[in-house]
Amino acid sequence: MSDAVTICECFARDGLQHEPEPVPTATKIALLNAFARTGFRRIEATSYSHPARVPGFSDASEVLAGIDRHPGVAFKATCPNPRAVERALADLEAGHGAEELSLLVSATEAHTERNLRTTRAGQWERVTEMVKLADGRFRLVGVVSVAFGCPFEGKVDPGRVAEDVARFADLGASLVTLGDTTGVATPGSVRALYTRLSREHPDLPLVAHLHNTRGTGIANAVAALEAGCRHFDSAMGGVGGHPAKIGYGAGLTGNVCTEDLASLFAAMGVETGLDLDQLAAASAACEEALGRPLHSMVARAGFASA
């Protein structure tokens, strides 16, 4: 196994969608530019969610038009439905499109209804249409939410998740993300699922999208690493979770803290490609943008030494 990983910084999308008050467009652009300077090669920039449902992303096109572009840095936008892909295509035609699109499904019917307002069958029909609309012009990232457990239905059958991953693979997704949406996974369940899926799809990169709701996020990330996963999502300060107007889950809903994950990987000798000084500066800028201390342990204590 290669001792190098790719971390996708998700503060500007998964992080900010949980915030009750929108962050100014100029602030988002400045933060995204800081993330690129830090060395992130994949950055989640925004979402094409309906502005009435998630008003914090009504500036998606303005954000994508305002950020600096760098060779080898891919910005990603989330697309919940075909209309979102049409908006992504319009921005691409205008010269400021995203390089990647995330296409969403949920592993349970109840979460699909709450989060996407449709059925699982209906969402898969949408995803198929979205892939056709995208027409190979973006790198597509399939996302399976509540892959380890659902706040409404409880335990999720790993076989169902495997079926969803296979469908994304058949549709041509370049990566597939498994989301521990409300932080119920354990190192054992993470290791087992990533080992199974890596065996079933040896040429398909899998992404670990872990939430730290129950304090297990970092342990789960190490389990995914040990199972062969080399792509991770995280957010500065451990912010994020479900959209602010769509309530489910409790406690600390956010993602694994980027600062803490990068610090641990560096101490383990796992290459992230990130400049830790720039990472510390970006972490401080995120706290300033939200006007409060965030949840990173490293932001308080400093980076670990190898």
N, C-alpha and C positions, 0 to 999 in steps of 0.2 A: 504494500500500500504506500502511496505517495504521502510524505509528511507535509503536504501543502493543502490548504483549504481555501475556498472562496466564501467570503461573508458578504451577503447582500444587506445593505443598510436600509432599514424600513421605517425610520423615524418619520419621514415626511408623508407617509401614507398610513400604514397600520398604526403608527404611533399617534399621529394627529387626528385620526378619525374618532378617537375616544375623547378628544378634548371638547368641552362644552362650548368654548368660544373659538371662532376661527382665528388662525394666525395670519398676519398680513402677508400678502403675496411676496413682497420684497424680502421679508424675513425668510420665507421658505426658499426663495432663490438663493439667498446668501448661505443658508445652511446646506443646500444641495451642492453648491460650489465648494463649500468647506469639506463635505464628504468626499468629493472627487479629489481634492488636494490631499486628503488623508491616504488615498490609495485604494479605495473601494472600486472594484471593477464592475460591480452590479449595484445599482442604487434604485430603490423603489421611490419614484418621484411623486406620484399622484394617483388619483382614481377618476375614472369617467362615470362615477356613480351619479344617479339623478340628483341635481342640485337641491330639489325640495326635500329629499330624504337625507342627504349628507351635504349640507350647505358648505361645509368647510372645504369642499373640493370644487366649488363652482368656478374657481380660477384655474382649472387644470390646463387649459390651453395657454393661458398667460404664463404659468409656471414653466411649462415646457419651452415656450418661446424665449424665456428670459435666462435660462441656465447656460453656463459655458459648456461647450462640448469638447471632449478630449478623446483622442484615439484610444481604443480599447476599453472605454467606459460606456456601459450600456445602462440607460435609464428605462425604468419599467413603469407601466401604468396598468391599473387593475380595470378589467372590463366585466361587469356582471351580466351584460345582455348584448344583443346585436346592435342596438342603438349606440352603445358605448364604443363598439368597434368602428362604426361609421364615423363617430367623432374622432377616433384615433386616426383613421384614414384621412380625414379632412386636415388634421394637423400635420400628418406626414406630407400631404400634397402641398401644404403651405410652407414646408421646409423646416418644421420644428417638431417632428413626431418623436414618439418613443421608439426605442430599439426593441423593447420587449413588451408583450402583453400578458397579463395573468388572466386565465380563464377559470372561473370558479364553479365547483360543485360541492355539495355537502354529503357526507356519508349517511345521513339520516333524513327521513321525510320531515320530521318536526323542525329541525334546524333549517332545512331548505325552505320550508314555508315561512319561517320567521325572518330569515336573513335575505332570501331571494324572491319571496312571494310567488312561489310556484311549487310544483312537485319535482321529485328527482327525475322522473321521465321527461317532464317539461324542460327542466334545466339542461338535460343532456341533448334534447332537441335544439335548444338555444346554442349550446356549445358547438354542436355540429355546424349550425348555421354561421356561428362566429368564425370558425376555422375557414369555412368557404369564403366568407367576406374578407378575411385577412389575406388570403390568396398568396401566402408565402412571403409577405412583405415585412413580417415581424418575426422575431424569435418568440415562440409560444411557450408559456409556462403553465402547465396544468396544476391546479390546486385542489386538493381534497381536504376540506375543512372537517372538523370534529373526527379526525381519523382514529383517535384513541379513546374517545368517549364523548357523549353528547349531554349537554345540560338538561335536555328534555327526555331523552330515551335511554340514557345510561350507557352501558357497555356497547361497543360497536364491534361487530364481527370482522376480524381481520380479512376474512375472505371477501367481504364486500369491498373493503378498501383495495384489495388486490385486483378485483374486477374493475374498479374505477381507474386504477393506474394503468391496467391493460387497455382500457378504452382510450385513455389519453395517448398512450403509446401508439395505438392504431391510427389515431387522428394526426399523428406527426408532431406531438409536443417534444420540444428539445430538452425540457426538464419537467419533473413532476414533484410537487411539494406536498408533504404530509403535514397537516396542521394539527397540533395539539391545542385546539382553540381555547379551551378553558383550563389547561394545565392539569390534566388528570393522568397523564402518562407516567410510567415508572421506567427506570433504566432497563428492567427486564422486558417490559412490553415494547419499548423502543428498539432494543437490541433484536428481539425476535422478529419484529415487522420489517426492519431494514435488512436484516439478514435474508429473510424470505424473499423480499422484493428484489434485492440485488441478485439473488440466484435466478429468479424468474425473468429479470430484465437486465442482464449484465452490461448492456451497452447504453442503458438509460440512466443519466444522472438523477439522483434523488436529492431533494432538499429537505432539511430538518427545520421546520418552523415551530418553535417551542415557546410556550408561554410559562411564566414563572409563578402562576397563581398559588401554587402550594409549595414553592421553594425548591422544586426539583428540576428546574430548567437546565442549570449547568450540568448536573449529574446526567440528565437525559441527553444533553449534547455530547458528552464524553461517550455515552453508550452508543449513540449514533456513529460517532467517529470510529469507535472500535468495530462497528458492524460494517464499515467501509464507506459511510457517507462522507462526502467531501464538499458539500454545499450547505450553508447554514444561513437562515434569516435571523436577524436580531435588530433591536432598536436602541439607540442611545438612551440611556437613563431608564431603560426597562419600561417605557411608556407604551400605551396602545391597548388594543382589545376591540371589542365590538363597537360599531358606530354609537355615538353618544345618545342617539334617539331610539336605538334598538337595544333594549335591556335584556341581558341574560348573563349568567355567571355572577360571581360575587368576589369580594376581596380585591387583591391586586391583580388586575386583568391583563397586565402588560406582557410584552415579549421578554425573552432573555436579554439582559443588558449587553449591548455591544462591547462596552468597555471591559466588563468582567470576562466575557467570552474571549475577547482578543488577548487579554492579559493572561488568562489561563493557557490558551493555546501557545502563546509565546513562551511561557514558563515550561511548557511540555516539549518545546522544540518543534512545534507545528507551525509552519510558515503561513502567514496570513497576507503578506504583502502590504501591511498597513504601517504607516509611520506613527509610532506611539505618541510622539510629541504633538503631532497634528491631531491625533485622536483625542488627546486631552483637551486641546483647544476647542475642537468641535463639540466635545461633551459639555464644556463650560458654556459655549454659545447656545446649545440646546436648553440648558437650564435658564439662561438669560431670556431666551425666546418665550419660555413658558412661565417665567417669573417665580420659580420655586425650585428648591432642591429636588432632584429626581432620585432614582432608586439604585444607582450604581454604587456598589461597595468600593470599586476602584477609584471612583471620583472623589471619595473621602480619604482612602488609605494609600493611594498610589499603586502603580503597576507592580506586579510580582516579578521577582528576578528568577531566572532559570536555575 
